[in-house]
């Protein structure tokens, strides 16, 4: 059975959330940043070679009059819910990958007498009318083809995949530019040519590791998961043993919450803490401007609430995480070019090279090496005379 997987991307999402009405004219060079990188920018800024994914410092050098606004997750959450509530009305299998892009599985959801292109085009125009944003989509039998066809606004049937892959450039695979240039030198310019290259070529000519080759040639056929609307995460913890066990219980609770968020690729902006003591019941809410997903930050907020509420000898603590939104993967820049080559493999390769050449695996300073190595005879003579050799 062929699956109908659709990848949806909304352009200008972060600009609409960050702009204050009437604060700047539409023709201004403006950009939204997240974590020191440009997230989205206006067309006027693109004329100055400002594009998503570059650092903010580089963007300011290219466009001196650029106005950079930091992303506000709270403002983006309302528009995020509006968009994905609308899309979830057509299919239960909705998997948001970020605020502005995600996957739909429309298998069995297309009305009779209508084909997939007409059905998705209707959804596209309705969503553009509701949000005043440009909506792009692409479809295929799996998520890999759907992502490659994201800017095509078309469905790629299985019989047309070979022709589509032969005209799709390597940049669509979100691999580093340096590796794209090396592949182009060997005459590999399309995705189909890349898939036809034998594995031994990558090892002999490009010196790529097994994991790197797998990430290049792997076709992701993972089914779309039903991740919207996100379920509320709730963790309860009973405390026994007096005040000494309170920090340990909070630490375990924060780690469990962070693990559940990481497993679902989510982040939260609202935290509700219910504390039950012998004398009273306390419920306190905390809203964060920046999204929460780290165990240490959750632990610090829970500890701060306990100190503020002066809750002594709590018997149980219940933690609820709300305002759940999808979390962008780690080490993904905003051009969607994922760092597929894991850092652990590079570290192991560097350590083995260091051990073969120097006999140890840890990088050391010159002072530490000079203390380990025996001094040369000339250094000893000159040191007695008050002089030193490098």
Secondary structure as the mmCIF struct_conf table of DSSP 4:
data_model
#
loop_
_struct_conf.conf_type_id
_struct_conf.id
_struct_conf.beg_label_comp_id
_struct_conf.beg_label_asym_id
_struct_conf.beg_label_seq_id
_struct_conf.end_label_comp_id
_struct_conf.end_label_asym_id
_struct_conf.end_label_seq_id
STRN STRN1 UNK A 5 UNK A 11
TURN_TY1_P TURN_TY1_P1 UNK A 12 UNK A 12
HELX_RH_AL_P HELX_RH_AL_P1 UNK A 13 UNK A 18
HELX_LH_PP_P HELX_LH_PP_P1 UNK A 19 UNK A 20
TURN_TY1_P TURN_TY1_P2 UNK A 21 UNK A 23
BEND BEND1 UNK A 24 UNK A 24
TURN_TY1_P TURN_TY1_P3 UNK A 26 UNK A 27
BEND BEND2 UNK A 28 UNK A 28
STRN STRN2 UNK A 30 UNK A 34
TURN_TY1_P TURN_TY1_P4 UNK A 35 UNK A 36
STRN STRN3 UNK A 37 UNK A 41
HELX_RH_AL_P HELX_RH_AL_P2 UNK A 43 UNK A 46
TURN_TY1_P TURN_TY1_P5 UNK A 47 UNK A 49
TURN_TY1_P TURN_TY1_P6 UNK A 52 UNK A 53
BEND BEND3 UNK A 54 UNK A 54
STRN STRN4 UNK A 55 UNK A 55
HELX_RH_AL_P HELX_RH_AL_P3 UNK A 56 UNK A 62
TURN_TY1_P TURN_TY1_P7 UNK A 64 UNK A 65
STRN STRN5 UNK A 67 UNK A 70
HELX_RH_AL_P HELX_RH_AL_P4 UNK A 73 UNK A 88
TURN_TY1_P TURN_TY1_P8 UNK A 89 UNK A 90
BEND BEND4 UNK A 92 UNK A 92
STRN STRN6 UNK A 94 UNK A 96
BEND BEND5 UNK A 97 UNK A 100
STRN STRN7 UNK A 101 UNK A 105
TURN_TY1_P TURN_TY1_P9 UNK A 107 UNK A 109
BEND BEND6 UNK A 110 UNK A 110
HELX_LH_PP_P HELX_LH_PP_P2 UNK A 111 UNK A 111
TURN_TY1_P TURN_TY1_P10 UNK A 112 UNK A 113
HELX_RH_AL_P HELX_RH_AL_P5 UNK A 116 UNK A 131
BEND BEND7 UNK A 133 UNK A 133
STRN STRN8 UNK A 134 UNK A 140
BEND BEND8 UNK A 141 UNK A 142
HELX_RH_AL_P HELX_RH_AL_P6 UNK A 143 UNK A 148
TURN_TY1_P TURN_TY1_P11 UNK A 149 UNK A 153
STRN STRN9 UNK A 154 UNK A 155
HELX_RH_3T_P HELX_RH_3T_P1 UNK A 158 UNK A 160
HELX_RH_AL_P HELX_RH_AL_P7 UNK A 161 UNK A 166
TURN_TY1_P TURN_TY1_P12 UNK A 167 UNK A 167
STRN STRN10 UNK A 169 UNK A 169
HELX_RH_3T_P HELX_RH_3T_P2 UNK A 170 UNK A 173
TURN_TY1_P TURN_TY1_P13 UNK A 174 UNK A 174
HELX_RH_AL_P HELX_RH_AL_P8 UNK A 177 UNK A 185
TURN_TY1_P TURN_TY1_P14 UNK A 186 UNK A 187
STRN STRN11 UNK A 190 UNK A 190
HELX_RH_AL_P HELX_RH_AL_P9 UNK A 191 UNK A 196
BEND BEND9 UNK A 197 UNK A 197
HELX_RH_AL_P HELX_RH_AL_P10 UNK A 199 UNK A 205
BEND BEND10 UNK A 206 UNK A 206
HELX_RH_AL_P HELX_RH_AL_P11 UNK A 210 UNK A 217
HELX_LH_PP_P HELX_LH_PP_P3 UNK A 222 UNK A 225
BEND BEND11 UNK A 228 UNK A 229
HELX_LH_PP_P HELX_LH_PP_P4 UNK A 230 UNK A 232
STRN STRN12 UNK A 233 UNK A 238
BEND BEND12 UNK A 241 UNK A 242
TURN_TY1_P TURN_TY1_P15 UNK A 243 UNK A 243
HELX_RH_AL_P HELX_RH_AL_P12 UNK A 244 UNK A 264
TURN_TY1_P TURN_TY1_P16 UNK A 265 UNK A 265
STRN STRN13 UNK A 266 UNK A 276
BEND BEND13 UNK A 278 UNK A 279
STRN STRN14 UNK A 281 UNK A 292
HELX_RH_AL_P HELX_RH_AL_P13 UNK A 295 UNK A 309
TURN_TY1_P TURN_TY1_P17 UNK A 310 UNK A 310
BEND BEND14 UNK A 313 UNK A 313
BEND BEND15 UNK A 315 UNK A 315
STRN STRN15 UNK A 316 UNK A 322
BEND BEND16 UNK A 323 UNK A 323
STRN STRN16 UNK A 325 UNK A 326
HELX_LH_PP_P HELX_LH_PP_P5 UNK A 328 UNK A 329
TURN_TY1_P TURN_TY1_P18 UNK A 330 UNK A 331
STRN STRN17 UNK A 332 UNK A 332
TURN_TY1_P TURN_TY1_P19 UNK A 334 UNK A 335
BEND BEND17 UNK A 336 UNK A 336
STRN STRN18 UNK A 338 UNK A 338
BEND BEND18 UNK A 341 UNK A 341
HELX_RH_AL_P HELX_RH_AL_P14 UNK A 343 UNK A 358
BEND BEND19 UNK A 359 UNK A 359
BEND BEND20 UNK A 361 UNK A 362
HELX_RH_AL_P HELX_RH_AL_P15 UNK A 366 UNK A 372
BEND BEND21 UNK A 373 UNK A 373
HELX_LH_PP_P HELX_LH_PP_P6 UNK A 374 UNK A 376
HELX_RH_AL_P HELX_RH_AL_P16 UNK A 377 UNK A 384
TURN_TY1_P TURN_TY1_P20 UNK A 385 UNK A 386
#
